Amino acid sequence: MDSIIHFDPGDRARAFGEFARTLCTDGRLLMSFHVDGPGLAPGDVNHLSTFLGHSVDMEGDFLNPVVITRDLVANGFRVEARLDREPIAGIEFVSRR
């Protein structure tokens, strides 16, 4: 679920509620999101005008893992594991996830 970077906090909370409602009893949610990158910190918004060689008008939020964890727990999830990783050079947007 990398698309949560395009939701405002209210929409993210609603999405987390829907994830919880629609998952099976023993279902798992795997989520990834951008945390920070060069000149970008959690809470910052990155505006893109080009993506993969195409003109776009798109924004993505850099999210604080502590806030996302809090919001997931508030919707009934239990965080079983967390992995913070660096980007794969030359392949991905340069951000920690």
N, C-alpha and C positions, 0 to 999 in steps of 0.2 A: 504494500500500500504506500507507494511513494507519492501518490496524488494528494495526500493531505497537505502538502506544501502550498496548494492553491486554495485552501479553505481558510476563511477567517475563523477566529476562536469559537464563535457560536456554531458555525457550520461543522467544525471539527467535532465539537461535543455531540451534536446531533448524529454525525456519521459514526462516532464511537458507540452511541446508543443503538444505532441500527446494526452495527457489527455484532454487538452483544446479543441483540434480539434475534438475529438470523443465524448465528452459529449454532451447531449442534451442542448438546450438553458438554461433551468432552472436546469441542472444537478448539482449534488454536488459531491465533491471529499472528501473522508475521508482518512486521511493519518496518519500513526504512524511510528515512527522511534526511534532508540536508540540515546540518547543525551549524557549521561555519566554514569559511573559506578565506582566501586572500582578500582582506579589506571588508569582510562580511562576518558579522557576529550573530548569535542567536537573537532573534527579534528583528533583524534587518530584512528588508525586502529586496530581491534582485529582479530588476526589470530587464527583460530580453527584447531586443528588436530584431534579432536574427537567431535562428536555431536550425541546425543541420542544413545550412545554406539557403534557408527560406526566410522571408520577412514575416515576423510575428509581433504581436503585442501581448506579452505574457509576463506575469509576475509570479514569483515563488518566494515563500517565506522561509527563513532559516529558523528552525525551531529549537527550543530548549528541551533537552531530554527529561529534565526534572518536571517541567510543566506537562509534557506529553504523558509521562508516567502517572502523574497525579490525575490527569483527565481520564486516562484508561482505568485506573483503579476506581475512580468515581462512578464509572459505568460498569463496574462488576468484574473487571479483568484482574488477573494476578500476573505480574511480570515475572516470568520464570528465568529469563536470560536477557542479557544486553551485550551487544558487541558494538564498540565504536571502531570505525575503520577509516583509513585514509583512502583517497581516490586512487583508482588505477590510472597511472600516468598515460596520457595520450589517448585514453578511451572515454573517460568520464569527465563530467564537469568537475572542476577542481574544488571539491568541498569534502569536509569530513562528514561521515554519515554514521 
